[in-house]
Amino acid sequence: MGTDSTQLPKIDLTTFMLSVSSAAFMGLGILPAGEGEKPQQNLELARHNIDLLELIWEKTKGNRTPEEDKLLDQLLFETRMRFVEIQKKAGKK
């Protein structure tokens, strides 16, 4: 293996949860998919990633640190609220 100057962060539960929530925010059109790109909505992708966060919540229950609990609760709350807001806006159009 060659050396690479860009190192990816160590994968742990926190990194994984943040990655999944970022994908949800991309689907909600809040974050761009890549640098220099415009955000695009894909509510199906957003819903899929919110479902994945819910699966992580269910399957890791009792095995998370208090910090991981707090982060996951915040991510679920924020992504769900944004999803509902965007759905409502889309319904008014």
KOLMAR-25590 format. One record per residue: z, x, y of N, C-alpha, C, O in turn; residue in one letter; residue number from 1. Coordinates in nm, 4 decimals, decimal comma. Example, Ala and Ser with C-alpha at 12.3 -4.5 7.8 and 13.67 -1.06 7.14 Angstrom:
BEGIN
((0,7800 1,3190 -0,5690) (0,7800 1,2300 -0,4500) (0,7800 1,3200 -0,3300) (0,8465 1,4236 -0,3319) A 1)
((0,7080 1,2850 -0,2250) (0,7140 1,3670 -0,1060) (0,7870 1,2900 0,0030) (0,8039 1,3409 0,1138) S 2)
REM end
This chain:
BEGIN
((0,0000 0,0829 -0,1185) (0,0000 0,0000 0,0000) (0,0000 0,0867 0,1240) (0,0727 0,1859 0,1302) M 1)
((-0,0803 0,0510 0,2229) (-0,0813 0,1226 0,3491) (0,0282 0,0716 0,4398) (0,0850 -0,0353 0,4171) G 2)
((0,0568 0,1474 0,5408) (0,1567 0,1025 0,6371) (0,0895 0,0168 0,7418) (-0,0242 0,0428 0,7811) T 3)
((0,1576 -0,0825 0,7856) (0,1067 -0,1759 0,8858) (0,2029 -0,1769 1,0026) (0,3240 -0,1894 0,9846) D 4)
((0,1484 -0,1636 1,1230) (0,2351 -0,1571 1,2408) (0,2968 -0,2919 1,2755) (0,3974 -0,2972 1,3463) S 5)
((0,2378 -0,4012 1,2265) (0,2955 -0,5335 1,2525) (0,3692 -0,5787 1,1281) (0,3085 -0,6054 1,0244) T 6)
((0,4990 -0,5868 1,1396) (0,5789 -0,6274 1,0260) (0,6184 -0,7730 1,0412) (0,6617 -0,8166 1,1478) Q 7)
((0,6027 -0,8466 0,9337) (0,6450 -0,9853 0,9325) (0,7960 -0,9908 0,9182) (0,8561 -0,9027 0,8568) L 8)
((0,8584 -1,0954 0,9757) (1,0045 -1,1050 0,9620) (1,0443 -1,1286 0,8164) (0,9692 -1,1868 0,7382) P 9)
((1,1634 -1,0822 0,7827) (1,2176 -1,1051 0,6489) (1,2267 -1,2560 0,6268) (1,2705 -1,3305 0,7146) K 10)
((1,1855 -1,2986 0,5108) (1,1904 -1,4413 0,4793) (1,3316 -1,4766 0,4335) (1,3836 -1,4216 0,3364) I 11)
((1,3906 -1,5687 0,5057) (1,5175 -1,6274 0,4660) (1,5065 -1,7762 0,4990) (1,4033 -1,8208 0,5492) D 12)
((1,6092 -1,8513 0,4719) (1,6017 -1,9959 0,4923) (1,5765 -2,0300 0,6385) (1,4987 -2,1207 0,6681) L 13)
((1,6405 -1,9594 0,7295) (1,6219 -1,9867 0,8715) (1,4775 -1,9635 0,9134) (1,4185 -2,0468 0,9822) T 14)
((1,4208 -1,8512 0,8724) (1,2813 -1,8206 0,9053) (1,1879 -1,9265 0,8474) (1,0936 -1,9700 0,9135) T 15)
((1,2143 -1,9670 0,7251) (1,1313 -2,0687 0,6596) (1,1386 -2,2020 0,7339) (1,0361 -2,2663 0,7567) F 16)
((1,2591 -2,2434 0,7715) (1,2757 -2,3700 0,8441) (1,2044 -2,3644 0,9789) (1,1399 -2,4612 1,0191) M 17)
((1,2156 -2,2520 1,0485) (1,1484 -2,2373 1,1778) (0,9969 -2,2389 1,1618) (0,9260 -2,2931 1,2467) L 18)
((0,9476 -2,1807 1,0550) (0,8037 -2,1801 1,0276) (0,7525 -2,3222 1,0030) (0,6487 -2,3616 1,0562) S 19)
((0,8253 -2,3977 0,9231) (0,7857 -2,5352 0,8930) (0,7919 -2,6215 1,0195) (0,7031 -2,7034 1,0433) V 20)
((0,8958 -2,6032 1,0997) (0,9064 -2,6829 1,2223) (0,7960 -2,6452 1,3207) (0,7447 -2,7319 1,3915) S 21)
((0,7584 -2,5169 1,3264) (0,6471 -2,4755 1,4123) (0,5185 -2,5439 1,3696) (0,4399 -2,5874 1,4539) S 22)
((0,4968 -2,5536 1,2398) (0,3777 -2,6237 1,1896) (0,3823 -2,7712 1,2281) (0,2791 -2,8303 1,2599) A 23)
((0,5017 -2,8312 1,2255) (0,5154 -2,9713 1,2679) (0,4816 -2,9848 1,4158) (0,4107 -3,0776 1,4546) A 24)
((0,5316 -2,8932 1,4992) (0,5020 -2,8977 1,6424) (0,3541 -2,8741 1,6700) (0,3002 -2,9290 1,7661) F 25)
((0,2875 -2,7936 1,5878) (0,1427 -2,7754 1,6013) (0,0718 -2,9075 1,5725) (-0,0192 -2,9471 1,6454) M 26)
((0,1134 -2,9745 1,4672) (0,0547 -3,1032 1,4314) (0,0795 -3,2095 1,5376) (-0,0013 -3,3006 1,5556) G 27)
((0,1909 -3,1973 1,6070) (0,2221 -3,2917 1,7145) (0,1441 -3,2597 1,8420) (0,1465 -3,3369 1,9379) L 28)
((0,0748 -3,1452 1,8425) (-0,0010 -3,1064 1,9606) (0,0852 -3,0436 2,0681) (0,0440 -3,0358 2,1838) G 29)
((0,2045 -2,9987 2,0316) (0,2971 -2,9371 2,1271) (0,2726 -2,7866 2,1350) (0,2811 -2,7270 2,2423) I 30)
((0,2423 -2,7264 2,0213) (0,2126 -2,5839 2,0147) (0,0677 -2,5639 1,9719) (0,0164 -2,6411 1,8909) L 31)
((0,0007 -2,4611 2,0253) (-0,1348 -2,4309 1,9783) (-0,1297 -2,3665 1,8396) (-0,0300 -2,3041 1,8031) P 32)
((-0,2367 -2,3819 1,7634) (-0,2422 -2,3235 1,6293) (-0,2536 -2,1715 1,6355) (-0,2121 -2,1020 1,5428) A 33)
((-0,3098 -2,1201 1,7447) (-0,3249 -1,9756 1,7592) (-0,3271 -1,9366 1,9055) (-0,3407 -2,0207 1,9944) G 34)
((-0,3138 -1,8095 1,9278) (-0,3132 -1,7586 2,0645) (-0,4470 -1,7881 2,1315) (-0,5530 -1,7617 2,0747) E 35)
((-0,4412 -1,8427 2,2516) (-0,5623 -1,8738 2,3269) (-0,6254 -2,0076 2,2903) (-0,7247 -2,0476 2,3510) G 36)
((-0,5698 -2,0763 2,1930) (-0,6233 -2,2071 2,1525) (-0,5483 -2,3183 2,2245) (-0,4334 -2,3019 2,2654) E 37)
((-0,6165 -2,4324 2,2391) (-0,5513 -2,5493 2,2975) (-0,4805 -2,6265 2,1863) (-0,5312 -2,6356 2,0745) K 38)
((-0,3625 -2,6823 2,2176) (-0,2941 -2,7646 2,1164) (-0,3795 -2,8856 2,0771) (-0,4444 -2,9472 2,1616) P 39)
((-0,3783 -2,9177 1,9503) (-0,4497 -3,0345 1,8993) (-0,3558 -3,1144 1,8110) (-0,2792 -3,0582 1,7327) Q 40)
((-0,3626 -3,2465 1,8246) (-0,2764 -3,3326 1,7437) (-0,3366 -3,3579 1,6061) (-0,4567 -3,3801 1,5909) Q 41)
((-0,2502 -3,3539 1,5085) (-0,2825 -3,3918 1,3717) (-0,1536 -3,4518 1,3164) (-0,0724 -3,3825 1,2551) N 42)
((-0,1365 -3,5828 1,3394) (-0,0105 -3,6476 1,3038) (0,0158 -3,6458 1,1537) (0,1312 -3,6463 1,1109) L 43)
((-0,0899 -3,6438 1,0739) (-0,0713 -3,6357 0,9287) (-0,0087 -3,5011 0,8914) (0,0813 -3,4950 0,8076) E 44)
((-0,0569 -3,3936 0,9542) (0,0009 -3,2616 0,9315) (0,1451 -3,2569 0,9815) (0,2322 -3,2016 0,9145) L 45)
((0,1705 -3,3145 1,0983) (0,3064 -3,3186 1,1526) (0,4001 -3,3925 1,0573) (0,5091 -3,3439 1,0270) A 46)
((0,3581 -3,5090 1,0105) (0,4411 -3,5890 0,9186) (0,4687 -3,5120 0,7895) (0,5798 -3,5152 0,7367) R 47)
((0,3664 -3,4429 0,7397) (0,3809 -3,3643 0,6169) (0,4891 -3,2570 0,6347) (0,5718 -3,2366 0,5458) H 48)
((0,4882 -3,1893 0,7487) (0,5862 -3,0832 0,7727) (0,7255 -3,1390 0,8006) (0,8250 -3,0761 0,7646) N 49)
((0,7345 -3,2542 0,8631) (0,8646 -3,3199 0,8807) (0,9196 -3,3601 0,7440) (1,0388 -3,3445 0,7173) I 50)
((0,8321 -3,4119 0,6578) (0,8738 -3,4447 0,5206) (0,9234 -3,3204 0,4475) (1,0192 -3,3268 0,3705) D 51)
((0,8577 -3,2075 0,4722) (0,8995 -3,0825 0,4094) (1,0373 -3,0394 0,4600) (1,1198 -2,9924 0,3817) L 52)
((1,0627 -3,0550 0,5893) (1,1965 -3,0265 0,6425) (1,3014 -3,1171 0,5775) (1,4120 -3,0725 0,5471) L 53)
((1,2666 -3,2440 0,5565) (1,3586 -3,3371 0,4908) (1,3846 -3,2952 0,3458) (1,4967 -3,3066 0,2962) E 54)
((1,2807 -3,2469 0,2790) (1,2958 -3,1984 0,1418) (1,3881 -3,0762 0,1385) (1,4744 -3,0654 0,0515) L 55)
((1,3694 -2,9853 0,2331) (1,4564 -2,8682 0,2428) (1,6008 -2,9138 0,2651) (1,6932 -2,8614 0,2029) I 56)
((1,6195 -3,0111 0,3535) (1,7535 -3,0625 0,3813) (1,8185 -3,1156 0,2541) (1,9341 -3,0850 0,2247) W 57)
((1,7428 -3,1957 0,1788) (1,7968 -3,2573 0,0581) (1,8248 -3,1545 -0,0516) (1,9312 -3,1569 -0,1135) E 58)
((1,7307 -3,0656 -0,0751) (1,7418 -2,9729 -0,1879) (1,8359 -2,8555 -0,1628) (1,8791 -2,7900 -0,2577) K 59)
((1,8681 -2,8284 -0,0373) (1,9582 -2,7162 -0,0082) (2,0978 -2,7634 0,0327) (2,1831 -2,6826 0,0693) T 60)
((2,1200 -2,8935 0,0263) (2,2499 -2,9496 0,0649) (2,3620 -2,8828 -0,0147) (2,3548 -2,8724 -0,1372) K 61)
((2,4647 -2,8382 0,0556) (2,5776 -2,7719 -0,0082) (2,5574 -2,6223 -0,0275) (2,6502 -2,5522 -0,0679) G 62)
((2,4386 -2,5731 0,0006) (2,4084 -2,4310 -0,0171) (2,3704 -2,3625 0,1137) (2,3298 -2,2463 0,1134) N 63)
((2,3833 -2,4340 0,2258) (2,3486 -2,3771 0,3565) (2,4743 -2,3299 0,4280) (2,5842 -2,3809 0,4060) R 64)
((2,4544 -2,2311 0,5140) (2,5641 -2,1878 0,6004) (2,5802 -2,2923 0,7111) (2,4896 -2,3727 0,7328) T 65)
((2,6935 -2,2925 0,7812) (2,7091 -2,3860 0,8936) (2,5987 -2,3682 0,9998) (2,5538 -2,4660 1,0595) P 66)
((2,5560 -2,2452 1,0225) (2,4487 -2,2192 1,1195) (2,3166 -2,2790 1,0711) (2,2419 -2,3365 1,1502) E 67)
((2,2877 -2,2658 0,9421) (2,1654 -2,3235 0,8856) (2,1701 -2,4757 0,8923) (2,0693 -2,5401 0,9213) E 68)
((2,2878 -2,5334 0,8653) (2,3048 -2,6793 0,8773) (2,2715 -2,7259 1,0183) (2,1953 -2,8207 1,0376) D 69)
((2,3295 -2,6581 1,1157) (2,3092 -2,6965 1,2552) (2,1626 -2,6841 1,2941) (2,1070 -2,7747 1,3562) K 70)
((2,0996 -2,5728 1,2581) (1,9586 -2,5523 1,2906) (1,8715 -2,6588 1,2258) (1,7855 -2,7170 1,2920) L 71)
((1,8924 -2,6847 1,0986) (1,8097 -2,7829 1,0285) (1,8294 -2,9227 1,0863) (1,7326 -2,9971 1,1020) L 72)
((1,9517 -2,9586 1,1176) (1,9765 -3,0885 1,1815) (1,9032 -3,0981 1,3153) (1,8437 -3,2014 1,3461) D 73)
((1,9071 -2,9911 1,3947) (1,8394 -2,9908 1,5243) (1,6881 -3,0007 1,5079) (1,6219 -3,0753 1,5800) Q 74)
((1,6340 -2,9250 1,4127) (1,4892 -2,9273 1,3903) (1,4426 -3,0651 1,3441) (1,3403 -3,1158 1,3899) L 75)
((1,5182 -3,1245 1,2537) (1,4822 -3,2585 1,2068) (1,4899 -3,3603 1,3197) (1,3999 -3,4431 1,3345) L 76)
((1,5953 -3,3552 1,3988) (1,6098 -3,4483 1,5092) (1,4937 -3,4330 1,6078) (1,4297 -3,5313 1,6452) F 77)
((1,4675 -3,3108 1,6490) (1,3639 -3,2858 1,7500) (1,2243 -3,3243 1,7003) (1,1488 -3,3895 1,7725) E 78)
((1,1898 -3,2846 1,5781) (1,0557 -3,3160 1,5279) (1,0390 -3,4663 1,5058) (0,9326 -3,5213 1,5343) T 79)
((1,1419 -3,5327 1,4559) (1,1332 -3,6780 1,4360) (1,1184 -3,7512 1,5690) (1,0359 -3,8417 1,5816) R 80)
((1,1990 -3,7117 1,6691) (1,1927 -3,7778 1,8002) (1,0555 -3,7585 1,8647) (0,9972 -3,8532 1,9175) M 81)
((1,0048 -3,6367 1,8601) (0,8734 -3,6091 1,9187) (0,7643 -3,6873 1,8459) (0,6715 -3,7384 1,9085) R 82)
((0,7760 -3,6963 1,7137) (0,6777 -3,7706 1,6346) (0,6750 -3,9175 1,6784) (0,5681 -3,9745 1,7001) F 83)
((0,7931 -3,9779 1,6912) (0,8029 -4,1185 1,7322) (0,7462 -4,1365 1,8734) (0,6722 -4,2317 1,8983) V 84)
((0,7800 -4,0465 1,9654) (0,7289 -4,0541 2,1030) (0,5763 -4,0495 2,1048) (0,5119 -4,1292 2,1730) E 85)
((0,5197 -3,9570 2,0304) (0,3733 -3,9408 2,0290) (0,3069 -4,0614 1,9626) (0,2017 -4,1066 2,0079) I 86)
((0,3672 -4,1137 1,8560) (0,3127 -4,2343 1,7915) (0,3122 -4,3513 1,8893) (0,2146 -4,4260 1,8953) Q 87)
((0,4194 -4,3680 1,9655) (0,4276 -4,4762 2,0620) (0,3206 -4,4625 2,1688) (0,2551 -4,5605 2,2045) K 88)
((0,3025 -4,3409 2,2201) (0,1996 -4,3148 2,3206) (0,0613 -4,3435 2,2656) (-0,0229 -4,4004 2,3350) K 89)
((0,0375 -4,3047 2,1420) (-0,0934 -4,3274 2,0793) (-0,1182 -4,4768 2,0591) (-0,2318 -4,5232 2,0688) A 90)
((-0,0128 -4,5507 2,0314) (-0,0253 -4,6957 2,0133) (-0,0559 -4,7700 2,1405) (-0,1143 -4,8782 2,1360) G 91)
((-0,0178 -4,7144 2,2549) (-0,0428 -4,7787 2,3848) (-0,1842 -4,7567 2,4333) (-0,2309 -4,8297 2,5208) K 92)
((-0,2535 -4,6587 2,3793) (-0,3904 -4,6282 2,4242) (-0,4902 -4,7262 2,3709) (-0,6094 -4,7145 2,3993) K 93)
REM end
